Amino acid sequence: MCGIIAYAGTKGAKDMLIDGLEALEYRGYDSSGFYIAKEGSVKSVGRVANLREKAVKAKQGSTGIAHTRWATHGVPSEVNAHPHMGSQKRAYVVHNGIVENYQELKEGLKKSGVIFKSETDTEVIPQLIESYIEKGFDFHQAFLKTLGDIRGTYGLAVMDAFDNEKIYVARMGSPLIIGIADHGRFVASDNSPLARHAHSVVYLNDGDVAIITGNEHEIFSQKGERVLRGEEKMSADVARAEKGEYKHFMEKEIMEGARVVENAIRGRIEIDDGTVKLGGLESVADRLREIDRIIIVGCGTAYYAGLVGEYIIEEYAGVSVEVEIASEFRYRKPVLTPRTALLAVSQSGETADTLEAIREAKRKGILTLGIVNVVGSSIARETDAGIYNHAGPEIGVASTKAFISQVTVLALFAVFLGRQRSMSLVTGRRIGQELMLLPQKIESILSKRDELKKIALAYKDVRDMLVIGRKYNMPIAYEGALKVKEVSYIHAEGYGAGEMKHGPLAMIDEHFPTVAIAPKDSVYEKNISNIQEIRARKGKIFTIATEGDSVIGEVSNDVFYIPHTIEALTPILSVVPLQLFAYYIADAKGLDVDKPKNLAKSVTVE
Ligand code: F6R
């Protein structure tokens, strides 16, 4: 949430900042703005494109800070857009995070005569810096004193209007990366804007403060002691994503489904031994042998992937699994034994709630693992060990290819754990073989996407819908409903099909359709009964079924057929038509599919 970028160097700062904001826009798009030394600031409501237009005549400059906002405190408006400055117009600040004690700080500053312009929590930061300068501190000291006063989370880039070269930076809970390019230095919330420029990166840790110029960076603790953080080569995975021939990133990313599975399994399946090789887990392989319980944490789509993981790991590895929404885990008192491991699933690797769950688990001394897509992200770095998805950048705010990859990696993890325990060679081989067949099966689904487009058009004007499934496909019902909700704004509820008669059936009539996921699996007959119960109440049914099923057409208004695979892997196939269904509805409604209202890609506030 919120993206920040700063640049000091010999290329035009304005272009570097605006291009960077475009790459970061998926983190928030309520407003954007920049401040460039000697040139001043420009702000605009809405998309970065508006800022670009407004700044056409602004000079390039060489050093500046910029921000794209996901509103937390205060409506999206120019006044609330960053950068925020103090009343003396000396301190300029861009901030990702939340100043939790801002009310208290604001009251104190107001009493000493400071007049606030915005409704944001951020504005207290430049005002505090200036209040310390007034008391005789230099800018650097004033910045450190301010950090000592604020409570909450922050990724901060700050400039002094009296200094055209330095950018002051601090990190606490919100990610910040220094990018080193031949023509200067960047600071950014993630490495997406750095891909085209930086040859190496330096990841800041919580508590780090840095001073950046075009030629150097120095990192300190908040007490002012020098800190050394190594430079890492810019990961090749961070190619800047382009939409190419597609209208939206969401469509492009769904169409990458087959490649995503290939990338997740590449070099990992050892078919002869019926096992998988997961390099990222080697260092903890012995500890994993002792584990008798896994708690999977994640948010939204990643949480639903975790739910599929629960079924797979329990069935194939015989290890007890609980799946928990990350924001709940940390506020409970979970019973954790030394033989419990926490597994965090996160595309971005920056989700604040998931990160905090990991920190809580670490405080309790248990093993922490991650399934993460973004290389070098906070979750990847803070967990004891983990598995990368290698799904490539996901830009559409609605997660699609990452989900496919997460479930694939969870299946690999189940085989890894299973083969450490009592899973047979034959079973290990069978899962490995089926995983290897998935890419071509996904391709066959994608090749029939026009069928889905037609079906989607028939459902696009409904107000509500249910999405139901059982066992392995119950989480897919949740995930399918989430996709419909977030991109098409249709109220969709995901339900376990067996739960229909315990309440939701009451809503069914001819205006309230249901999407049923009913592949040929061990709960197929039960699903058919549930579909019949809906039909008996005049409910319209769109079913996702297995190719060759000759019965399902008789009980459904619309059917989409997916290829057969083993039950545990059906979610990886059944989710694809649901993703396309949601996409086509949203597109037909003319909505901004990649940037649904009120959302942001990377949720770095709690
Ligand atoms: C939904 C969606 C979100 C994310 C959730 C977790 O389409 O994208 O629900 O899945 O915010 O994000 P990550 O996986 O980055 O931790």
Residues whose N, C-alpha, C, O or C-beta is under 5 A from the ligand:
A	BS01	F6R	C299 G300 T301 A302 V345 S346 Q347 S348 G349 T351 V397 A398 S399 K601 V603
